[in-house]
Amino acid sequence: MAVSIRLARFGTKKKPFYRIVAADPRFPKEGRSIERLGLYDPRLDPPMVRLDLERIQYWFGQGAKASKTVMELIEKHKKGLNSEKRTEVTKK
């Protein structure tokens, strides 16, 4: 069975934050995971996203499937990194 990359909810009532984890799809959402791949805190302005892109690429290479929300976070994170790199290059 393929591994899924998904969000796992943590935090207290009305103060959630999420871990991006690689987990077996049969495990509960807040249950056991194979590996922690990042963090997502939607309460901050702008929302904080920390990803270990190397490990995420590794899991995609192993056949992992990401949830829709995680795919959107990865794409936004990559766009943000690319735009920062462009501004650094133009400043030099």
Buried (B, 14 or more C-beta within 10 A) or exposed (E): EEBBBBBBEEEEEEEBBBBBBBBEEEBEEEEEBBBBBBBBBEEEEEEEBEBBEEBBEBBBEEEBBBEEEBEEBBEEBEEEEEEEEEEEEEEE
